[in-house]
Amino acid sequence: MNAFFWGLATFLLINASACVWRAFAGPTAVDRILATNVIGTKALLVLVLLGLAFERSLLLDVALVYGLLNFGITIAATRFLETGRLTGGWQQ
Amino acid sequence: MSGWIVSALTIALATLGGMFFLAGTLGLLRLPDFYSRAHAATKCDTVGAGSILLGLAIYVAPHPEALKIVVLLVLVLLSSPTAGHALARAAHGTGLAPWTAAQGERE
């Protein structure tokens, strides 16, 4: 079962590194924020899988805090967009 | 439950979640504008993460760590659609125009 966890974590990491391209080259700021959010969700799952593979329950707590921070970052960046302190690239 | 049923259930659920993640990544990379990308990415992320975490929770079930994984599952199910909705609302509120077929391939 450990080999399956490692394989799934590798697959998710490959997916996340494909999403990095959208975060790098996304035409608008919301694309970048969305890609960062997606990468964060995948990193959370990788943390859970590593916690099960290494049998360290500490990594599950790290994943919980990571998920909360990921949500907070997305909401904060969204508020910056709505209040106009961050320009998205489409409004002049 | 006997061991191999739990393992088979975990592998089936996690493989399903991995396929959803692959679809979400392809949608994020290939679709033409932000709204369709948000549609693909947030939906597939929610279902994929939920499926994988459910499978892992079944795998560690008698152990109290399963409760922690279920808490993570509820967190992902609550936060991922909320973040996607907030992003789409911010983009629409500040005037990002949706892609239409008349504009053709814009990318």
Backbone of each chain as ProteinMPNN parsed JSONL, in Angstrom:
{"seq_chain_A": "MNAFFWGLATFLLINASACVWRAFAGPTAVDRILATNVIGTKALLVLVLLGLAFERSLLLDVALVYGLLNFGITIAATRFLETGRLTGGWQQ", "coords_chain_A": {"N_chain_A": [[0.831, -1.211, 0.0], [2.071, 1.142, 0.593], [3.61, 1.694, -1.673], [1.621, 2.37, -3.46], [0.691, 4.751, -2.29], [2.98, 6.344, -2.588], [3.134, 6.414, -5.394], [0.728, 7.719, -6.06], [1.191, 10.181, -4.835], [3.368, 11.074, -6.361], [2.127, 11.295, -8.858], [0.286, 13.348, -8.287], [2.083, 15.392, -7.769], [3.242, 15.728, -10.3], [0.981, 16.654, -11.66], [0.603, 19.047, -10.249], [2.926, 20.432, -10.928], [2.391, 20.829, -13.583], [0.332, 22.644, -13.322], [1.72, 24.835, -12.456], [2.582, 26.135, -14.704], [0.3, 27.486, -15.593], [-0.01, 29.234, -13.459], [2.249, 30.751, -13.833], [2.12, 31.805, -16.468], [-0.46, 32.69, -16.775], [-2.977, 34.704, -18.245], [-4.44, 36.63, -16.783], [-4.769, 38.07, -13.442], [-6.534, 36.642, -11.833], [-6.412, 34.117, -12.909], [-3.892, 33.321, -12.086], [-4.241, 33.302, -9.302], [-6.174, 31.326, -9.062], [-4.795, 29.08, -10.078], [-2.805, 28.878, -8.136], [-4.354, 28.234, -5.927], [-5.3, 25.701, -6.701], [-2.875, 24.288, -6.857], [-2.247, 24.39, -4.159], [-4.27, 22.778, -3.028], [-3.51, 20.312, -4.112], [-0.998, 20.016, -2.942], [-1.757, 19.763, -0.302], [-2.975, 17.231, -0.363], [-0.75, 15.702, -1.043], [0.74, 16.025, 1.277], [-0.892, 14.65, 3.129], [-0.734, 12.064, 2.049], [2.018, 11.55, 2.301], [2.194, 11.653, 5.059], [0.776, 9.334, 5.735], [2.384, 7.424, 4.471], [4.853, 7.652, 5.742], [4.006, 7.193, 8.27], [3.646, 9.273, 10.098], [1.761, 11.13, 12.128], [1.892, 13.765, 12.523], [2.132, 15.142, 10.108], [-0.442, 15.228, 9.166], [-1.659, 17.196, 10.723], [-0.136, 19.346, 9.84], [-1.071, 19.415, 7.213], [-3.732, 20.142, 7.664], [-3.473, 22.788, 8.689], [-2.267, 23.86, 6.455], [-4.321, 23.695, 4.544], [-6.181, 25.497, 5.657], [-4.676, 27.884, 5.537], [-4.333, 28.098, 2.776], [-6.966, 28.544, 1.905], [-7.412, 30.989, 3.238], [-5.493, 32.652, 2.016], [-6.424, 32.715, -0.642], [-8.935, 33.953, -0.309], [-8.113, 36.418, 0.727], [-6.557, 37.509, -1.389], [-8.589, 37.722, -3.244], [-10.201, 39.645, -2.033], [-8.462, 41.826, -2.207], [-8.509, 42.184, -4.967], [-11.205, 42.92, -5.321], [-11.418, 45.298, -3.922], [-9.81, 46.904, -5.386], [-7.1, 47.228, -4.935], [-5.416, 45.503, -6.088], [-4.69, 45.054, -9.38], [-6.283, 43.406, -12.053], [-5.476, 43.169, -14.693], [-7.213, 43.33, -16.794], [-8.852, 45.517, -16.428], [-8.757, 48.992, -17.077]], "CA_chain_A": [[0.0, 0.0, 0.0], [2.977, 2.288, 0.608], [3.997, 1.995, -3.048], [0.498, 3.079, -4.071], [0.693, 6.129, -1.782], [4.063, 7.08, -3.24], [2.772, 6.637, -6.787], [-0.307, 8.754, -6.137], [1.821, 11.47, -4.501], [4.156, 11.487, -7.528], [1.174, 11.72, -9.887], [-0.245, 14.658, -7.909], [3.151, 16.384, -7.935], [3.353, 16.022, -11.73], [-0.163, 17.513, -11.964], [0.824, 20.381, -9.679], [3.937, 21.155, -11.694], [1.75, 21.307, -14.809], [-0.453, 23.835, -12.983], [2.636, 25.965, -12.265], [2.648, 26.876, -15.962], [-0.826, 28.426, -15.623], [0.264, 30.288, -12.477], [3.325, 31.595, -14.354], [1.803, 32.455, -17.73], [-1.879, 33.011, -16.867], [-3.077, 36.073, -18.756], [-4.981, 37.562, -15.798], [-4.372, 37.785, -12.061], [-7.408, 35.62, -11.251], [-5.883, 32.812, -13.341], [-2.764, 32.962, -11.217], [-4.748, 32.958, -7.966], [-6.856, 30.028, -9.179], [-3.79, 28.027, -10.213], [-2.159, 28.722, -6.833], [-5.303, 27.515, -5.074], [-5.307, 24.303, -7.132], [-1.608, 23.702, -6.424], [-2.325, 24.224, -2.711], [-5.075, 21.594, -2.732], [-2.724, 19.115, -4.42], [0.055, 19.892, -1.931], [-2.414, 19.231, 0.899], [-3.134, 15.781, -0.522], [0.586, 15.093, -0.982], [1.113, 15.979, 2.695], [-1.627, 13.553, 3.772], [-0.19, 10.788, 1.569], [3.33, 11.339, 2.92], [1.957, 11.343, 6.465], [0.406, 7.923, 5.842], [3.483, 6.568, 4.036], [5.887, 7.68, 6.771], [3.333, 6.94, 9.558], [3.786, 10.421, 10.973], [0.466, 11.805, 12.162], [2.158, 15.207, 12.561], [1.944, 15.724, 8.78], [-1.876, 15.491, 8.967], [-1.899, 18.52, 11.293], [0.447, 20.314, 8.903], [-1.989, 19.507, 6.072], [-4.914, 20.9, 8.098], [-3.097, 24.206, 8.726], [-2.0, 24.244, 5.066], [-5.6, 23.931, 3.893], [-6.764, 26.748, 6.16], [-3.899, 29.001, 4.99], [-4.636, 28.16, 1.351], [-8.267, 29.217, 1.8], [-7.256, 32.379, 3.661], [-4.733, 33.385, 0.995], [-7.285, 32.947, -1.804], [-9.953, 34.955, 0.024], [-7.455, 37.718, 0.882], [-6.231, 38.017, -2.719], [-9.851, 38.095, -3.874], [-10.623, 40.933, -1.469], [-7.606, 42.848, -2.811], [-9.021, 42.444, -6.315], [-12.508, 43.589, -5.288], [-11.276, 46.67, -3.44], [-9.049, 47.68, -6.345], [-5.682, 47.396, -4.592], [-4.679, 44.612, -6.991], [-5.361, 45.15, -10.673], [-6.283, 42.087, -12.647], [-4.895, 43.154, -16.012], [-8.235, 43.562, -17.826], [-9.472, 46.841, -16.257], [-7.783, 50.078, -17.289]], "C_chain_A": [[0.863, 1.257, 0.0], [3.372, 2.704, -0.804], [2.881, 2.753, -3.753], [0.451, 4.527, -3.595], [1.786, 6.955, -2.446], [3.729, 7.385, -4.703], [1.75, 7.732, -6.938], [0.279, 10.127, -5.827], [2.653, 11.971, -5.68], [3.253, 12.006, -8.639], [0.626, 13.109, -9.572], [0.822, 15.743, -8.059], [3.344, 16.739, -9.403], [2.212, 16.94, -12.167], [0.08, 18.931, -11.476], [1.876, 21.138, -10.468], [3.415, 21.54, -13.066], [0.939, 22.562, -14.53], [0.438, 25.049, -12.769], [2.719, 26.796, -13.545], [1.52, 27.896, -16.038], [-0.604, 29.555, -14.613], [1.327, 31.242, -12.998], [2.839, 32.429, -15.527], [0.343, 32.866, -17.847], [-2.077, 34.452, -17.269], [-3.61, 37.064, -17.722], [-4.558, 37.138, -14.398], [-5.241, 36.696, -11.454], [-6.974, 34.22, -11.686], [-4.751, 32.36, -12.435], [-3.245, 32.54, -9.837], [-5.419, 31.591, -7.994], [-5.846, 28.89, -9.275], [-3.064, 27.797, -8.892], [-3.044, 27.946, -5.864], [-5.307, 26.023, -5.407], [-4.031, 23.593, -6.687], [-1.635, 23.456, -4.918], [-3.145, 23.01, -2.317], [-4.282, 20.318, -2.994], [-1.614, 18.915, -3.401], [-0.51, 19.356, -0.625], [-2.56, 17.715, 0.815], [-1.788, 15.071, -0.476], [1.048, 14.99, 0.466], [0.412, 14.836, 3.412], [-1.042, 12.207, 3.36], [1.176, 10.505, 2.18], [3.177, 11.012, 4.401], [1.569, 9.893, 6.663], [1.566, 7.016, 5.463], [4.585, 6.508, 5.09], [5.359, 7.321, 8.149], [3.659, 8.018, 10.572], [2.454, 11.152, 10.987], [0.638, 13.324, 12.272], [1.846, 15.86, 11.222], [0.468, 15.972, 8.481], [-2.242, 16.85, 9.556], [-1.351, 19.608, 10.39], [-0.491, 20.511, 7.712], [-3.231, 20.31, 6.432], [-4.627, 22.398, 8.105], [-2.863, 24.718, 7.306], [-3.303, 24.537, 4.327], [-6.244, 25.22, 4.347], [-6.02, 27.953, 5.589], [-4.189, 29.203, 3.51], [-5.946, 28.9, 1.108], [-8.133, 30.697, 2.145], [-6.536, 33.221, 2.622], [-5.623, 33.712, -0.198], [-8.314, 34.034, -1.511], [-9.324, 36.341, 0.151], [-7.112, 38.317, -0.477], [-7.486, 38.447, -3.454], [-10.355, 39.429, -3.355], [-9.776, 42.07, -2.033], [-8.086, 43.197, -4.207], [-10.301, 43.271, -6.25], [-12.382, 45.025, -4.82], [-10.371, 47.502, -4.337], [-7.581, 47.86, -6.007], [-4.802, 46.49, -5.449], [-5.398, 44.67, -8.326], [-5.193, 43.838, -11.42], [-5.648, 42.037, -14.019], [-5.92, 43.382, -17.109], [-8.88, 44.937, -17.665], [-8.399, 47.905, -16.381], [-8.148, 51.266, -16.413]], "O_chain_A": [[0.461, 2.3, -0.515], [3.464, 3.892, -1.111], [3.14, 3.662, -4.542], [0.203, 5.434, -4.39], [1.568, 8.107, -2.821], [4.006, 8.48, -5.192], [1.864, 8.581, -7.822], [-0.078, 11.118, -6.462], [2.647, 13.167, -5.972], [3.553, 13.012, -9.282], [0.508, 13.951, -10.462], [0.513, 16.875, -8.43], [3.583, 17.9, -9.736], [2.42, 17.879, -12.935], [-0.197, 19.899, -12.184], [1.751, 22.347, -10.665], [3.93, 22.48, -13.671], [0.854, 23.449, -15.379], [-0.03, 26.182, -12.885], [2.904, 28.011, -13.489], [1.725, 29.026, -16.483], [-0.966, 30.702, -14.876], [1.318, 32.423, -12.648], [3.109, 33.628, -15.587], [-0.072, 33.344, -18.903], [-1.433, 35.343, -16.715], [-3.258, 38.242, -17.78], [-4.065, 36.032, -14.181], [-4.758, 35.903, -10.645], [-7.138, 33.253, -10.941], [-4.654, 31.19, -12.065], [-2.751, 31.57, -9.261], [-5.259, 30.793, -7.071], [-6.014, 27.854, -8.633], [-2.74, 26.658, -8.554], [-2.566, 27.119, -5.088], [-5.318, 25.181, -4.509], [-4.072, 22.46, -6.208], [-1.116, 22.446, -4.443], [-2.782, 22.287, -1.39], [-4.354, 19.362, -2.221], [-1.311, 17.782, -3.029], [0.152, 18.596, 0.082], [-2.306, 17.001, 1.786], [-1.683, 13.97, 0.064], [1.67, 14.0, 0.854], [1.029, 14.128, 4.208], [-0.869, 11.315, 4.191], [1.473, 9.366, 2.54], [3.927, 10.2, 4.943], [1.978, 9.272, 7.644], [1.731, 5.95, 6.056], [5.183, 5.456, 5.312], [6.133, 7.159, 9.092], [3.914, 7.737, 11.743], [2.054, 11.732, 9.977], [-0.325, 14.079, 12.137], [1.358, 16.989, 11.179], [0.14, 16.817, 7.648], [-3.038, 17.583, 8.97], [-1.98, 20.646, 10.186], [-0.685, 21.636, 7.251], [-3.734, 21.075, 5.61], [-5.422, 23.19, 7.6], [-3.209, 25.854, 6.982], [-3.389, 25.506, 3.573], [-6.794, 25.963, 3.534], [-6.648, 28.938, 5.198], [-4.281, 30.337, 3.039], [-6.037, 29.762, 0.233], [-8.666, 31.557, 1.443], [-6.914, 34.365, 2.37], [-5.597, 34.83, -0.713], [-8.549, 34.919, -2.333], [-9.923, 37.332, -0.265], [-7.347, 39.504, -0.703], [-7.464, 39.422, -4.205], [-10.871, 40.248, -4.115], [-10.294, 43.152, -2.309], [-8.077, 44.364, -4.597], [-10.474, 44.212, -7.024], [-13.143, 45.888, -5.257], [-10.179, 48.69, -4.079], [-6.874, 48.574, -6.719], [-3.589, 46.685, -5.526], [-6.59, 44.369, -8.402], [-4.118, 43.238, -11.426], [-5.303, 40.95, -14.483], [-5.539, 43.607, -18.257], [-9.403, 45.486, -18.636], [-7.289, 47.758, -15.869], [-7.459, 52.286, -16.437]]}, "seq_chain_B": "MSGWIVSALTIALATLGGMFFLAGTLGLLRLPDFYSRAHAATKCDTVGAGSILLGLAIYVAPHPEALKIVVLLVLVLLSSPTAGHALARAAHGTGLAPWTAAQGERE", "coords_chain_B": {"N_chain_B": [[-13.663, -5.156, 8.948], [-12.395, -7.204, 6.298], [-8.989, -7.282, 5.138], [-8.314, -7.017, 2.345], [-10.539, -6.036, 1.064], [-10.831, -3.458, 2.069], [-8.432, -2.363, 1.122], [-8.829, -2.57, -1.653], [-11.057, -0.916, -1.974], [-9.984, 1.526, -1.173], [-7.975, 1.877, -3.126], [-9.568, 2.009, -5.424], [-11.17, 4.327, -4.935], [-9.155, 6.276, -4.661], [-7.901, 6.171, -7.155], [-9.994, 7.016, -8.767], [-10.215, 9.633, -7.794], [-7.702, 10.579, -8.626], [-8.04, 10.519, -11.393], [-9.983, 12.493, -11.666], [-8.447, 14.668, -10.835], [-6.586, 14.77, -12.9], [-8.278, 15.463, -15.011], [-9.066, 17.993, -14.107], [-6.613, 19.363, -14.157], [-6.02, 19.292, -16.895], [-8.181, 20.8, -17.824], [-7.612, 23.25, -16.597], [-5.326, 23.942, -17.961], [-6.058, 23.983, -20.68], [-8.532, 25.22, -21.332], [-10.426, 28.058, -22.671], [-10.937, 30.639, -21.34], [-10.989, 32.563, -18.201], [-13.323, 31.946, -16.684], [-14.26, 29.458, -17.58], [-12.013, 27.973, -16.972], [-11.979, 28.212, -14.179], [-14.338, 26.896, -13.619], [-13.687, 24.247, -14.431], [-11.399, 23.69, -12.832], [-12.015, 24.15, -10.033], [-14.205, 22.489, -9.581], [-13.338, 19.888, -10.295], [-11.215, 19.698, -8.527], [-12.472, 19.706, -6.024], [-14.035, 17.329, -6.082], [-12.051, 15.425, -6.665], [-10.174, 15.684, -4.521], [-11.909, 15.165, -2.394], [-12.661, 12.523, -2.954], [-10.192, 11.117, -2.831], [-9.435, 11.661, -0.176], [-11.557, 10.478, 1.19], [-11.139, 7.796, 0.517], [-8.65, 7.388, 1.787], [-9.394, 7.822, 4.442], [-11.074, 5.65, 4.847], [-9.163, 3.695, 4.672], [-7.491, 4.007, 6.96], [-9.274, 3.43, 8.943], [-10.033, 2.274, 11.735], [-8.271, 3.587, 13.349], [-7.682, 6.613, 15.262], [-6.705, 8.637, 13.605], [-8.249, 8.689, 11.348], [-10.382, 10.337, 11.881], [-9.206, 12.834, 11.782], [-8.582, 12.959, 9.083], [-11.157, 13.012, 8.062], [-11.986, 15.476, 9.014], [-10.28, 17.095, 7.49], [-11.341, 16.477, 4.981], [-13.923, 17.604, 5.177], [-13.133, 20.256, 5.437], [-11.9, 20.729, 2.917], [-14.099, 20.285, 1.232], [-15.706, 22.393, 2.019], [-14.109, 24.717, 1.65], [-12.966, 24.842, -0.936], [-15.01, 25.152, -3.042], [-16.022, 27.6, -2.076], [-13.834, 29.345, -2.347], [-13.489, 29.279, -5.133], [-15.942, 30.372, -5.958], [-15.754, 32.938, -4.817], [-13.58, 33.955, -6.235], [-14.582, 33.951, -8.895], [-16.688, 35.726, -8.562], [-15.333, 38.054, -7.881], [-13.886, 38.484, -10.261], [-15.994, 38.845, -12.072], [-17.258, 41.021, -10.911], [-15.399, 43.066, -11.182], [-15.363, 43.348, -13.871], [-14.392, 41.5, -15.829], [-14.69, 40.212, -18.975], [-16.647, 37.503, -20.165], [-15.579, 34.744, -22.226], [-16.725, 34.341, -25.535], [-18.208, 32.466, -28.245], [-18.12, 33.921, -30.555], [-15.841, 35.402, -30.499], [-13.901, 33.658, -31.144], [-10.864, 31.691, -31.136], [-9.078, 32.973, -28.601], [-6.739, 32.721, -27.347]], "CA_chain_B": [[-13.668, -5.619, 7.56], [-11.158, -7.887, 5.943], [-7.994, -6.332, 4.645], [-8.184, -6.706, 0.919], [-11.682, -5.226, 0.624], [-10.499, -2.069, 2.4], [-7.392, -1.901, 0.208], [-9.397, -2.397, -2.994], [-11.911, 0.275, -1.942], [-9.097, 2.697, -1.128], [-7.315, 2.059, -4.426], [-10.57, 2.446, -6.392], [-11.546, 5.723, -4.687], [-8.025, 7.165, -4.915], [-7.687, 6.235, -8.598], [-11.051, 7.897, -9.277], [-9.816, 11.008, -7.491], [-6.58, 10.945, -9.483], [-8.559, 10.825, -12.726], [-10.613, 13.818, -11.605], [-7.38, 15.662, -10.786], [-6.026, 14.886, -14.25], [-9.225, 16.243, -15.808], [-9.0, 19.383, -13.672], [-5.371, 19.97, -14.647], [-6.17, 19.504, -18.341], [-9.077, 21.935, -17.999], [-6.918, 24.479, -16.215], [-4.317, 24.298, -18.955], [-6.502, 24.005, -22.065], [-9.779, 25.926, -21.631], [-10.065, 29.345, -23.279], [-10.899, 31.855, -20.526], [-10.91, 32.322, -16.759], [-14.526, 31.36, -16.088], [-14.296, 28.022, -17.863], [-10.919, 27.344, -16.217], [-12.416, 28.107, -12.788], [-15.343, 25.838, -13.62], [-13.042, 22.933, -14.465], [-10.421, 23.458, -11.77], [-12.564, 24.034, -8.677], [-15.099, 21.332, -9.456], [-12.558, 18.646, -10.288], [-10.413, 19.646, -7.313], [-13.316, 19.32, -4.9], [-14.401, 15.914, -6.161], [-10.846, 14.609, -6.592], [-9.647, 15.671, -3.153], [-12.876, 14.482, -1.544], [-12.61, 11.08, -3.209], [-8.934, 10.571, -2.314], [-9.435, 11.714, 1.293], [-12.498, 9.463, 1.668], [-10.469, 6.509, 0.424], [-7.621, 7.282, 2.833], [-10.081, 7.696, 5.732], [-11.518, 4.252, 4.953], [-7.986, 2.849, 4.851], [-6.976, 4.072, 8.331], [-10.532, 3.62, 9.673], [-10.205, 2.145, 13.198], [-7.335, 4.498, 14.008], [-8.255, 7.97, 15.397], [-6.279, 9.536, 12.534], [-9.311, 8.78, 10.348], [-11.194, 11.512, 12.221], [-8.481, 14.008, 11.283], [-8.738, 12.995, 7.626], [-12.529, 13.427, 7.775], [-12.008, 16.927, 9.218], [-9.669, 17.651, 6.281], [-12.31, 16.301, 3.886], [-14.956, 18.627, 5.331], [-12.495, 21.545, 5.142], [-11.739, 20.877, 1.466], [-15.419, 20.395, 0.617], [-16.258, 23.721, 2.284], [-13.294, 25.871, 1.265], [-12.621, 24.915, -2.352], [-16.043, 25.855, -3.807], [-16.138, 28.986, -1.628], [-12.754, 30.113, -2.961], [-13.79, 29.408, -6.552], [-17.043, 31.316, -6.115], [-15.271, 34.281, -4.51], [-12.737, 34.383, -7.361], [-15.416, 34.26, -10.06], [-17.458, 36.924, -8.256], [-14.43, 39.209, -7.98], [-13.581, 38.722, -11.668], [-17.187, 39.384, -12.723], [-17.569, 42.329, -10.345], [-14.485, 44.074, -11.699], [-15.601, 43.548, -15.287], [-13.735, 40.59, -16.77], [-15.721, 39.749, -19.895], [-16.531, 36.076, -20.484], [-15.251, 34.368, -23.601], [-17.857, 33.866, -26.314], [-17.779, 31.766, -29.446], [-17.913, 34.868, -31.648], [-14.476, 35.919, -30.457], [-12.993, 32.643, -31.658], [-9.734, 31.342, -30.273], [-8.438, 34.213, -28.181], [-5.463, 32.445, -26.686]], "C_chain_B": [[-12.345, -6.318, 7.259], [-10.27, -6.963, 5.119], [-8.102, -5.987, 3.182], [-9.369, -5.91, 0.4], [-11.401, -3.753, 0.873], [-9.462, -1.537, 1.426], [-7.965, -1.653, -1.181], [-10.265, -1.16, -3.051], [-11.067, 1.544, -1.959], [-8.464, 2.96, -2.483], [-8.314, 2.555, -5.463], [-10.914, 3.916, -6.194], [-10.401, 6.673, -5.025], [-7.723, 7.263, -6.409], [-8.736, 7.123, -9.259], [-10.695, 9.362, -9.028], [-8.66, 11.474, -8.354], [-7.038, 11.271, -10.885], [-9.241, 12.181, -12.748], [-9.556, 14.918, -11.574], [-6.755, 15.861, -12.156], [-6.941, 15.714, -15.141], [-9.174, 17.708, -15.417], [-7.754, 20.08, -14.17], [-5.462, 20.25, -16.136], [-7.083, 20.694, -18.611], [-8.407, 23.243, -17.67], [-5.92, 24.907, -17.278], [-4.922, 24.602, -20.315], [-7.693, 24.918, -22.35], [-9.522, 27.41, -21.932], [-10.062, 30.554, -22.347], [-11.042, 31.515, -19.047], [-12.121, 31.596, -16.218], [-14.596, 29.867, -16.344], [-13.176, 27.299, -17.122], [-11.301, 27.176, -14.753], [-13.441, 27.004, -12.636], [-14.673, 24.469, -13.557], [-12.217, 22.696, -13.204], [-11.078, 23.261, -10.414], [-13.437, 22.796, -8.531], [-14.296, 20.035, -9.365], [-11.689, 18.548, -9.04], [-11.235, 19.182, -6.133], [-13.607, 17.827, -4.922], [-13.169, 15.023, -6.012], [-10.291, 14.524, -5.19], [-10.594, 14.954, -2.217], [-12.802, 12.981, -1.708], [-11.344, 10.465, -2.618], [-8.947, 10.56, -0.785], [-10.413, 10.71, 1.875], [-11.865, 8.084, 1.622], [-9.425, 6.327, 1.507], [-8.257, 7.134, 4.208], [-10.594, 6.282, 5.935], [-10.326, 3.36, 5.263], [-7.498, 2.85, 6.294], [-8.094, 3.957, 9.366], [-10.523, 3.378, 11.187], [-9.328, 3.117, 13.979], [-7.955, 5.893, 14.154], [-7.774, 8.961, 14.355], [-7.35, 9.692, 11.454], [-10.183, 9.995, 10.604], [-10.551, 12.781, 11.68], [-8.637, 14.12, 9.772], [-10.151, 13.426, 7.252], [-12.677, 14.935, 7.982], [-11.401, 17.642, 8.009], [-10.621, 17.596, 5.099], [-13.386, 17.367, 3.961], [-14.38, 20.002, 5.011], [-12.365, 21.765, 3.642], [-13.093, 21.063, 0.802], [-16.033, 21.76, 0.871], [-15.45, 24.813, 1.59], [-13.079, 25.967, -0.235], [-13.724, 25.555, -3.205], [-16.207, 27.305, -3.394], [-15.077, 29.859, -2.279], [-13.022, 30.322, -4.449], [-14.897, 30.415, -6.806], [-16.588, 32.741, -5.859], [-14.413, 34.816, -5.653], [-13.585, 34.786, -8.557], [-16.222, 35.514, -9.811], [-16.591, 38.172, -8.367], [-14.125, 39.533, -9.434], [-14.778, 39.344, -12.368], [-17.506, 40.788, -12.226], [-16.65, 43.417, -10.858], [-14.473, 44.113, -13.217], [-14.8, 42.693, -16.241], [-14.805, 39.975, -17.665], [-15.541, 38.271, -20.172], [-16.209, 35.868, -21.961], [-16.513, 33.908, -24.297], [-17.341, 33.272, -27.618], [-17.483, 32.737, -30.588], [-16.488, 35.393, -31.672], [-13.471, 34.913, -30.993], [-11.903, 32.304, -30.656], [-9.002, 32.611, -29.885], [-7.026, 33.963, -27.662], [-4.389, 32.099, -27.683]], "O_chain_B": [[-11.32, -6.049, 7.887], [-10.731, -6.006, 4.497], [-7.998, -4.822, 2.8], [-9.243, -5.187, -0.588], [-11.68, -2.902, 0.028], [-9.575, -0.407, 0.95], [-7.637, -0.654, -1.821], [-10.238, -0.425, -4.038], [-11.381, 2.507, -2.658], [-8.412, 4.099, -2.946], [-7.985, 3.409, -6.287], [-10.95, 4.678, -7.16], [-10.621, 7.739, -5.599], [-7.33, 8.327, -6.886], [-8.434, 7.882, -10.181], [-10.843, 10.214, -9.903], [-8.627, 12.631, -8.774], [-6.507, 12.185, -11.515], [-9.109, 12.936, -13.711], [-9.725, 15.968, -12.194], [-6.431, 16.986, -12.537], [-6.483, 16.548, -15.921], [-9.231, 18.581, -16.283], [-7.805, 21.245, -14.562], [-5.038, 21.308, -16.601], [-6.816, 21.501, -19.501], [-8.599, 24.239, -18.368], [-5.694, 26.101, -17.476], [-4.359, 25.409, -21.055], [-7.864, 25.356, -23.487], [-8.511, 27.96, -21.494], [-9.236, 31.445, -22.546], [-11.193, 30.351, -18.675], [-11.977, 30.713, -15.373], [-14.945, 29.092, -15.453], [-13.346, 26.159, -16.691], [-11.002, 26.151, -14.141], [-13.428, 26.262, -11.654], [-15.04, 23.63, -12.734], [-12.314, 21.639, -12.58], [-10.747, 22.311, -9.704], [-13.418, 22.132, -7.495], [-14.53, 19.2, -8.492], [-11.445, 17.45, -8.54], [-10.777, 18.37, -5.329], [-13.449, 17.139, -3.913], [-13.214, 13.999, -5.33], [-9.969, 13.437, -4.708], [-10.153, 14.214, -1.338], [-12.869, 12.24, -0.726], [-11.404, 9.415, -1.978], [-8.528, 9.584, -0.164], [-10.152, 10.141, 2.935], [-12.018, 7.29, 2.55], [-9.311, 5.247, 2.088], [-7.735, 6.409, 5.055], [-10.563, 5.761, 7.049], [-10.443, 2.391, 6.014], [-7.123, 1.797, 6.81], [-7.91, 4.331, 10.525], [-10.997, 4.261, 11.903], [-9.614, 3.43, 15.135], [-8.686, 6.325, 13.262], [-8.365, 10.031, 14.218], [-7.371, 10.689, 10.733], [-10.672, 10.62, 9.664], [-11.232, 13.682, 11.189], [-8.802, 15.215, 9.234], [-10.345, 14.12, 6.254], [-13.393, 15.602, 7.235], [-11.924, 18.659, 7.553], [-10.706, 18.539, 4.312], [-13.735, 17.973, 2.948], [-15.049, 20.825, 4.387], [-12.675, 22.846, 3.141], [-13.236, 21.899, -0.091], [-16.8, 22.252, 0.043], [-16.024, 25.733, 1.006], [-13.014, 27.075, -0.768], [-13.42, 26.423, -4.023], [-16.494, 28.16, -4.232], [-15.365, 30.973, -2.715], [-12.808, 31.416, -4.971], [-14.821, 31.215, -7.739], [-16.976, 33.657, -6.584], [-14.504, 35.992, -6.002], [-13.35, 35.829, -9.167], [-16.433, 36.301, -10.734], [-17.028, 39.207, -8.87], [-14.103, 40.702, -9.818], [-14.617, 40.265, -13.169], [-17.959, 41.641, -12.989], [-17.061, 44.573, -10.963], [-13.664, 44.83, -13.805], [-14.546, 43.117, -17.369], [-15.715, 39.301, -17.183], [-14.419, 37.815, -20.391], [-16.524, 36.697, -22.814], [-17.3, 33.161, -23.715], [-16.213, 33.527, -28.04], [-16.697, 32.427, -31.484], [-15.978, 35.783, -32.723], [-12.323, 35.263, -31.268], [-12.021, 32.604, -29.468], [-8.377, 33.256, -30.727], [-6.221, 34.887, -27.555], [-3.25, 31.838, -27.298]]}, "name": "protein", "num_of_chains": 2, "seq": "MNAFFWGLATFLLINASACVWRAFAGPTAVDRILATNVIGTKALLVLVLLGLAFERSLLLDVALVYGLLNFGITIAATRFLETGRLTGGWQQMSGWIVSALTIALATLGGMFFLAGTLGLLRLPDFYSRAHAATKCDTVGAGSILLGLAIYVAPHPEALKIVVLLVLVLLSSPTAGHALARAAHGTGLAPWTAAQGERE"}
